[in-house]
Amino acid sequence: MARAGRGSASAFRGARVVTTATRQPVRTPGNPRGLRDLPFPVAPAAPADKRRARAILAALRERYPDARCALTYSSPHELLIATILSAQTTDANVNRATPALFARFPTPEDYARATPDEIEPYVRSLGFFRNKARAVHESMREIVERFGGEVPRTMDDLLTLRGVARKTANVVLGNAFGVNDGFVVDTHIERLSKRFGLAPEDSSVAEVERRLCALFRRDAWTDLSHMLIAHGRAVCKARGWTCANDPICRRFCVNARGPGRS
């Protein structure tokens, strides 16, 4: 996910920095300062690990200064729908399907009034299309009935919607509203987190998220997720030994060979 493809998307994208102390109560008092509103425990990171994390962030930011969400959208509900549709397929495939879908159903109310059968033809190319059409219909119906037609802006509320788990909620909160309530962990971020030594190799997705939250500044979580995804797609790919000659990977990635890796 790298860039919002519609010009109007910038109108609702919030600032990256979010002050959480006044937004949510303390949920996990044992967490490091600034992370106590998160609903899961975050173990403090060692100073050396945080220094390494800062070096990784600086290197990726220099390489990918314009990394943004690759899904095309122009409103929070379009981003939510596109993210639901992105499961088990590529953002490029989603972006080919959504223009016709968004034109046919411009508002959450339109999806709520439609049946899943009416949505299916627009998402048939994406795989698992029946489940996805049902999830889109149900999530938009719930938004209309329970949230006045507006995409909710909290993790707790988003997680009550059909087809929405933490990854989808983090994408929507970070990119539509500038809220960093967690770290997106997709297949690229999970892979690079382990190869770069940010999380143990046997970590679950939930454990990777907690580790990244501990290592990096909160106001960098959304931007860094896009940088990691960009690097995973372009350079440090799932197939082994694809990044041996890349300067960033030679420095940080266990998958790269050669001198200069720390």
C-alpha positions, 0 to 999 in steps of 0.5 A: 500500500503506497499512495492514495490514488484520488486527489480528494483523499488528502482532504480527510487524511489526518496528521500523522502525529496523534496525542493519545493521552487525552484520547483514550484511557490507560488500558495497559499501565505496564506498557512504556510511556506513550503506549499505555492506551494500547489494549495489549502488553508491549515489552520495553525495547533495549536501547541497542535495539532502538538504535538499530530501529532508528537506523533502519527507519532513517535508511528506509525514509531516505530510500522511500520518502514518498511511500504511501498507501497504494490502494486507490480511494477518495474517502474513508469508506472507500479505503475500508472497502478496498482494504477488505477486498485486498485480502489474498490478492494484490493492491493492483488487482483491487485498484482495477476492480474498485473504480466501477464498484465505487462509481456504482455504489458511491456511499455507504448507504448504497452498499447497505441498500444493495444485496451481496449478489448485486455487489458480487459482479464488481469484485468477482475478479478478486477471489473469494468474491462471495465472502468479500461482497458479503463483508462489504455489504454487512460492514457498510450496513453496520456503518449506516445503522450504528455509526450514522453512515460515517466510518468509525475512528476507533479501533474498538468500533472498527473491529466490530464490523464484518470483515475487519481485523486489526490489520484492516483497522490499522490501515484505515485509522492510519491512512484515513484519520492519521491515528496510530493505534497499532502497526499494520503487519502484512506479509511484507512487513512480517517478512522484513521484520524478521529478516531485519532482526526487528522480531524473532523468526518464530514471532506470530503476527500479533507478536511482530506488531507489539515488537514494532510498536516498542521499537519505533516512534508512534508517529512513524508507524503508518509511514514506516509500514508503507516504507517496509512494504515498498522495500519488500515488494521492490527489493527484499522479496519472499523468494530467497537471496533477492536482495544481496546487492542492496545497500539497505539489505546488506546492512540489516537483512539476514537474507543478504550476503556480503560484507557491511551487514551489521 
